[in-house]
Amino acid sequence: MIYKIYYQEHPERNPKRETTISMYIEAESLPQAREIIEENTEYNLEFIEELSDKAVTYEKANPNFEVTTF
């Protein structure tokens, strides 16, 4: 599954829409996706969204689409 992760780069700052960043990762489950992010980054997680096949197809149309690997 592909998950879209919404996060803040600086964990000490309060989340704001203007500073929210997203990335895509591949994981077998939502708990595994959360674990991967927490083990490999110090980001302030806001939301993790499981993408359907249709959503992945839509996201891939964006030239900046890239699945992050750790």
KOLVEX-502365 format. One record per atom (N, C-alpha, C, CB): residue number from 1; residue in one letter; atom name; x, y, z. Coordinates in steps of 0.05 Angstrom, whole numbers. Glycine has a CB too. Example, Ala and Ser with C-alpha at 12.3 -4.5 7.8 and 13.67 -1.06 7.14 Angstrom:
% KOLVEX-502365
+--------+-------+------+--------+--------+--------+
: tormar : gukol : dopa :      X :      Y :      Z :
+--------+-------+------+--------+--------+--------+
:      1 :     A :    N :    264 :   -114 :    156 :
:      1 :     A :   CA :    246 :    -90 :    156 :
:      1 :     A :    C :    264 :    -66 :    156 :
:      1 :     A :   CB :    226 :    -89 :    181 :
:      2 :     S :    N :    257 :    -45 :    142 :
:      2 :     S :   CA :    273 :    -21 :    143 :
:      2 :     S :    C :    258 :      1 :    157 :
:      2 :     S :   CB :    282 :    -12 :    114 :
+--------+-------+------+--------+--------+--------+
//
This chain:
% KOLVEX-502365
+--------+-------+------+--------+--------+--------+
: tormar : gukol : dopa :      X :      Y :      Z :
+--------+-------+------+--------+--------+--------+
:      1 :     M :    N :     17 :    -24 :      0 :
:      1 :     M :   CA :      0 :      0 :      0 :
:      1 :     M :    C :     18 :     25 :      0 :
:      1 :     M :   CB :    -19 :      0 :     24 :
:      2 :     I :    N :      7 :     45 :    -12 :
:      2 :     I :   CA :     20 :     71 :    -12 :
:      2 :     I :    C :      5 :     89 :      8 :
:      2 :     I :   CB :     21 :     84 :    -41 :
:      3 :     Y :    N :     21 :    103 :     25 :
:      3 :     Y :   CA :     10 :    121 :     45 :
:      3 :     Y :    C :     20 :    149 :     40 :
:      3 :     Y :   CB :     16 :    111 :     74 :
:      4 :     K :    N :      2 :    168 :     43 :
:      4 :     K :   CA :     10 :    196 :     41 :
:      4 :     K :    C :     13 :    206 :     70 :
:      4 :     K :   CB :    -11 :    213 :     25 :
:      5 :     I :    N :     36 :    217 :     76 :
:      5 :     I :   CA :     43 :    226 :    103 :
:      5 :     I :    C :     43 :    257 :    102 :
:      5 :     I :   CB :     70 :    215 :    113 :
:      6 :     Y :    N :     27 :    269 :    120 :
:      6 :     Y :   CA :     27 :    298 :    123 :
:      6 :     Y :    C :     43 :    304 :    148 :
:      6 :     Y :   CB :     -2 :    310 :    124 :
:      7 :     Y :    N :     62 :    322 :    147 :
:      7 :     Y :   CA :     79 :    327 :    170 :
:      7 :     Y :    C :     90 :    355 :    170 :
:      7 :     Y :   CB :    102 :    307 :    170 :
:      8 :     Q :    N :    101 :    362 :    193 :
:      8 :     Q :   CA :    116 :    387 :    197 :
:      8 :     Q :    C :    145 :    380 :    201 :
:      8 :     Q :   CB :    105 :    404 :    222 :
:      9 :     E :    N :    163 :    394 :    187 :
:      9 :     E :   CA :    192 :    388 :    190 :
:      9 :     E :    C :    203 :    394 :    217 :
:      9 :     E :   CB :    207 :    403 :    169 :
:     10 :     H :    N :    192 :    414 :    230 :
:     10 :     H :   CA :    203 :    424 :    256 :
:     10 :     H :    C :    184 :    416 :    278 :
:     10 :     H :   CB :    208 :    454 :    255 :
:     11 :     P :    N :    190 :    395 :    293 :
:     11 :     P :   CA :    171 :    385 :    313 :
:     11 :     P :    C :    165 :    405 :    336 :
:     11 :     P :   CB :    181 :    360 :    326 :
:     12 :     E :    N :    182 :    425 :    340 :
:     12 :     E :   CA :    178 :    444 :    361 :
:     12 :     E :    C :    157 :    466 :    354 :
:     12 :     E :   CB :    204 :    457 :    369 :
:     13 :     R :    N :    150 :    468 :    329 :
:     13 :     R :   CA :    131 :    488 :    320 :
:     13 :     R :    C :    103 :    477 :    319 :
:     13 :     R :   CB :    139 :    499 :    292 :
:     14 :     N :    N :     84 :    495 :    323 :
:     14 :     N :   CA :     56 :    487 :    321 :
:     14 :     N :    C :     49 :    482 :    292 :
:     14 :     N :   CB :     37 :    508 :    333 :
:     15 :     P :    N :     33 :    462 :    286 :
:     15 :     P :   CA :     26 :    456 :    258 :
:     15 :     P :    C :      9 :    479 :    246 :
:     15 :     P :   CB :     10 :    430 :    256 :
:     16 :     K :    N :     15 :    486 :    221 :
:     16 :     K :   CA :      0 :    505 :    206 :
:     16 :     K :    C :     -3 :    495 :    178 :
:     16 :     K :   CB :     14 :    533 :    207 :
:     17 :     R :    N :    -25 :    500 :    166 :
:     17 :     R :   CA :    -30 :    490 :    139 :
:     17 :     R :    C :     -8 :    499 :    119 :
:     17 :     R :   CB :    -57 :    500 :    129 :
:     18 :     E :    N :      2 :    524 :    123 :
:     18 :     E :   CA :     22 :    536 :    105 :
:     18 :     E :    C :     49 :    521 :    107 :
:     18 :     E :   CB :     25 :    565 :    112 :
:     19 :     T :    N :     54 :    507 :    129 :
:     19 :     T :   CA :     80 :    494 :    132 :
:     19 :     T :    C :     78 :    463 :    131 :
:     19 :     T :   CB :     93 :    502 :    158 :
:     20 :     T :    N :     54 :    453 :    125 :
:     20 :     T :   CA :     50 :    425 :    123 :
:     20 :     T :    C :     63 :    414 :     97 :
:     20 :     T :   CB :     20 :    417 :    124 :
:     21 :     I :    N :     78 :    393 :     99 :
:     21 :     I :   CA :     91 :    380 :     77 :
:     21 :     I :    C :     80 :    352 :     74 :
:     21 :     I :   CB :    123 :    380 :     80 :
:     22 :     S :    N :     81 :    340 :     51 :
:     22 :     S :   CA :     72 :    312 :     48 :
:     22 :     S :    C :     93 :    296 :     34 :
:     22 :     S :   CB :     45 :    311 :     33 :
:     23 :     M :    N :     92 :    270 :     40 :
:     23 :     M :   CA :    110 :    251 :     27 :
:     23 :     M :    C :     94 :    225 :     23 :
:     23 :     M :   CB :    136 :    246 :     43 :
:     24 :     Y :    N :    104 :    207 :      7 :
:     24 :     Y :   CA :     91 :    182 :      2 :
:     24 :     Y :    C :    111 :    160 :     10 :
:     24 :     Y :   CB :     83 :    179 :    -28 :
:     25 :     I :    N :    100 :    140 :     24 :
:     25 :     I :   CA :    116 :    116 :     31 :
:     25 :     I :    C :    100 :     91 :     25 :
:     25 :     I :   CB :    126 :    117 :     61 :
:     26 :     E :    N :    115 :     69 :     22 :
:     26 :     E :   CA :    102 :     44 :     18 :
:     26 :     E :    C :    105 :     27 :     43 :
:     26 :     E :   CB :    114 :     28 :     -6 :
:     27 :     A :    N :     83 :     16 :     53 :
:     27 :     A :   CA :     83 :      0 :     77 :
:     27 :     A :    C :     60 :    -21 :     75 :
:     27 :     A :   CB :     80 :     18 :    102 :
:     28 :     E :    N :     61 :    -41 :     92 :
:     28 :     E :   CA :     40 :    -62 :     92 :
:     28 :     E :    C :     15 :    -53 :    107 :
:     28 :     E :   CB :     51 :    -87 :    103 :
:     29 :     S :    N :     18 :    -35 :    126 :
:     29 :     S :   CA :     -5 :    -27 :    142 :
:     29 :     S :    C :      0 :      2 :    153 :
:     29 :     S :   CB :     -9 :    -46 :    166 :
:     30 :     L :    N :    -21 :     14 :    163 :
:     30 :     L :   CA :    -19 :     40 :    174 :
:     30 :     L :    C :      0 :     41 :    198 :
:     30 :     L :   CB :    -46 :     51 :    182 :
:     31 :     P :    N :     -2 :     21 :    217 :
:     31 :     P :   CA :     17 :     22 :    239 :
:     31 :     P :    C :     46 :     19 :    230 :
:     31 :     P :   CB :     11 :     -1 :    258 :
:     32 :     Q :    N :     51 :      3 :    209 :
:     32 :     Q :   CA :     78 :      1 :    199 :
:     32 :     Q :    C :     87 :     27 :    186 :
:     32 :     Q :   CB :     80 :    -22 :    178 :
:     33 :     A :    N :     69 :     41 :    172 :
:     33 :     A :   CA :     76 :     67 :    160 :
:     33 :     A :    C :     84 :     86 :    182 :
:     33 :     A :   CB :     53 :     78 :    143 :
:     34 :     R :    N :     69 :     87 :    203 :
:     34 :     R :   CA :     75 :    105 :    226 :
:     34 :     R :    C :    102 :     98 :    238 :
:     34 :     R :   CB :     53 :    104 :    247 :
:     35 :     E :    N :    107 :     72 :    241 :
:     35 :     E :   CA :    132 :     63 :    253 :
:     35 :     E :    C :    156 :     71 :    236 :
:     35 :     E :   CB :    131 :     32 :    257 :
:     36 :     I :    N :    153 :     67 :    210 :
:     36 :     I :   CA :    175 :     75 :    191 :
:     36 :     I :    C :    182 :    104 :    194 :
:     36 :     I :   CB :    167 :     68 :    162 :
:     37 :     I :    N :    162 :    121 :    194 :
:     37 :     I :   CA :    166 :    150 :    197 :
:     37 :     I :    C :    179 :    157 :    224 :
:     37 :     I :   CB :    140 :    166 :    193 :
:     38 :     E :    N :    168 :    146 :    245 :
:     38 :     E :   CA :    178 :    153 :    272 :
:     38 :     E :    C :    206 :    143 :    276 :
:     38 :     E :   CB :    160 :    141 :    293 :
:     39 :     E :    N :    214 :    120 :    264 :
:     39 :     E :   CA :    241 :    110 :    267 :
:     39 :     E :    C :    262 :    125 :    251 :
:     39 :     E :   CB :    242 :     81 :    260 :
:     40 :     N :    N :    253 :    136 :    228 :
:     40 :     N :   CA :    272 :    148 :    209 :
:     40 :     N :    C :    272 :    178 :    208 :
:     40 :     N :   CB :    266 :    137 :    183 :
:     41 :     T :    N :    253 :    191 :    221 :
:     41 :     T :   CA :    252 :    221 :    220 :
:     41 :     T :    C :    246 :    232 :    248 :
:     41 :     T :   CB :    231 :    230 :    199 :
:     42 :     E :    N :    248 :    257 :    250 :
:     42 :     E :   CA :    239 :    271 :    275 :
:     42 :     E :    C :    216 :    290 :    268 :
:     42 :     E :   CB :    262 :    287 :    287 :
:     43 :     Y :    N :    201 :    283 :    247 :
:     43 :     Y :   CA :    179 :    300 :    238 :
:     43 :     Y :    C :    156 :    299 :    258 :
:     43 :     Y :   CB :    170 :    292 :    210 :
:     44 :     N :    N :    140 :    320 :    258 :
:     44 :     N :   CA :    116 :    322 :    273 :
:     44 :     N :    C :     93 :    312 :    255 :
:     44 :     N :   CB :    111 :    351 :    284 :
:     45 :     L :    N :     85 :    287 :    258 :
:     45 :     L :   CA :     64 :    276 :    241 :
:     45 :     L :    C :     37 :    289 :    246 :
:     45 :     L :   CB :     62 :    246 :    245 :
:     46 :     E :    N :     23 :    295 :    225 :
:     46 :     E :   CA :     -3 :    306 :    227 :
:     46 :     E :    C :    -24 :    286 :    220 :
:     46 :     E :   CB :     -6 :    331 :    209 :
:     47 :     F :    N :    -20 :    272 :    197 :
:     47 :     F :   CA :    -40 :    254 :    187 :
:     47 :     F :    C :    -27 :    234 :    169 :
:     47 :     F :   CB :    -63 :    270 :    173 :
:     48 :     I :    N :    -37 :    209 :    169 :
:     48 :     I :   CA :    -28 :    189 :    150 :
:     48 :     I :    C :    -53 :    179 :    135 :
:     48 :     I :   CB :    -13 :    165 :    165 :
:     49 :     E :    N :    -52 :    180 :    109 :
:     49 :     E :   CA :    -74 :    172 :     93 :
:     49 :     E :    C :    -67 :    149 :     75 :
:     49 :     E :   CB :    -84 :    196 :     76 :
:     50 :     E :    N :    -83 :    127 :     76 :
:     50 :     E :   CA :    -79 :    104 :     58 :
:     50 :     E :    C :    -92 :    112 :     32 :
:     50 :     E :   CB :    -92 :     78 :     70 :
:     51 :     L :    N :    -76 :    109 :     10 :
:     51 :     L :   CA :    -86 :    117 :    -16 :
:     51 :     L :    C :    -97 :     92 :    -31 :
:     51 :     L :   CB :    -64 :    130 :    -33 :
:     52 :     S :    N :   -121 :     96 :    -42 :
:     52 :     S :   CA :   -133 :     75 :    -59 :
:     52 :     S :    C :   -117 :     74 :    -86 :
:     52 :     S :   CB :   -163 :     80 :    -64 :
:     53 :     D :    N :   -122 :     54 :   -102 :
:     53 :     D :   CA :   -109 :     52 :   -128 :
:     53 :     D :    C :   -116 :     76 :   -145 :
:     53 :     D :   CB :   -117 :     26 :   -142 :
:     54 :     K :    N :   -141 :     85 :   -144 :
:     54 :     K :   CA :   -149 :    108 :   -159 :
:     54 :     K :    C :   -134 :    133 :   -150 :
:     54 :     K :   CB :   -180 :    112 :   -157 :
:     55 :     A :    N :   -131 :    136 :   -124 :
:     55 :     A :   CA :   -117 :    159 :   -113 :
:     55 :     A :    C :    -88 :    159 :   -120 :
:     55 :     A :   CB :   -120 :    160 :    -82 :
:     56 :     V :    N :    -75 :    135 :   -120 :
:     56 :     V :   CA :    -47 :    133 :   -128 :
:     56 :     V :    C :    -44 :    141 :   -157 :
:     56 :     V :   CB :    -37 :    103 :   -124 :
:     57 :     T :    N :    -62 :    132 :   -174 :
:     57 :     T :   CA :    -61 :    140 :   -202 :
:     57 :     T :    C :    -63 :    170 :   -205 :
:     57 :     T :   CB :    -84 :    126 :   -218 :
:     58 :     Y :    N :    -81 :    183 :   -190 :
:     58 :     Y :   CA :    -83 :    212 :   -190 :
:     58 :     Y :    C :    -58 :    226 :   -181 :
:     58 :     Y :   CB :   -107 :    221 :   -173 :
:     59 :     E :    N :    -47 :    216 :   -158 :
:     59 :     E :   CA :    -22 :    228 :   -147 :
:     59 :     E :    C :      2 :    225 :   -166 :
:     59 :     E :   CB :    -16 :    215 :   -120 :
:     60 :     K :    N :      3 :    203 :   -180 :
:     60 :     K :   CA :     25 :    198 :   -199 :
:     60 :     K :    C :     25 :    218 :   -222 :
:     60 :     K :   CB :     23 :    170 :   -210 :
:     61 :     A :    N :      3 :    231 :   -227 :
:     61 :     A :   CA :      1 :    251 :   -249 :
:     61 :     A :    C :     17 :    276 :   -241 :
:     61 :     A :   CB :    -28 :    258 :   -254 :
:     62 :     N :    N :     22 :    279 :   -215 :
:     62 :     N :   CA :     38 :    302 :   -206 :
:     62 :     N :    C :     68 :    296 :   -212 :
:     62 :     N :   CB :     34 :    307 :   -175 :
:     63 :     P :    N :     81 :    314 :   -226 :
:     63 :     P :   CA :    109 :    309 :   -233 :
:     63 :     P :    C :    128 :    307 :   -208 :
:     63 :     P :   CB :    120 :    332 :   -251 :
:     64 :     N :    N :    119 :    316 :   -185 :
:     64 :     N :   CA :    135 :    314 :   -161 :
:     64 :     N :    C :    129 :    288 :   -145 :
:     64 :     N :   CB :    130 :    338 :   -143 :
:     65 :     F :    N :    113 :    271 :   -155 :
:     65 :     F :   CA :    106 :    246 :   -141 :
:     65 :     F :    C :    131 :    228 :   -139 :
:     65 :     F :   CB :     83 :    231 :   -155 :
:     66 :     E :    N :    137 :    220 :   -115 :
:     66 :     E :   CA :    159 :    202 :   -110 :
:     66 :     E :    C :    155 :    187 :    -84 :
:     66 :     E :   CB :    186 :    218 :   -110 :
:     67 :     V :    N :    157 :    161 :    -85 :
:     67 :     V :   CA :    155 :    145 :    -61 :
:     67 :     V :    C :    181 :    146 :    -46 :
:     67 :     V :   CB :    146 :    115 :    -67 :
:     68 :     T :    N :    181 :    155 :    -21 :
:     68 :     T :   CA :    205 :    158 :     -5 :
:     68 :     T :    C :    213 :    131 :      6 :
:     68 :     T :   CB :    201 :    179 :     17 :
:     69 :     T :    N :    238 :    124 :      5 :
:     69 :     T :   CA :    248 :    100 :     18 :
:     69 :     T :    C :    269 :    107 :     39 :
:     69 :     T :   CB :    260 :     80 :     -3 :
:     70 :     F :    N :    269 :     92 :     60 :
:     70 :     F :   CA :    288 :     97 :     82 :
:     70 :     F :    C :    306 :     73 :     84 :
:     70 :     F :   CB :    273 :    101 :    109 :
+--------+-------+------+--------+--------+--------+
//
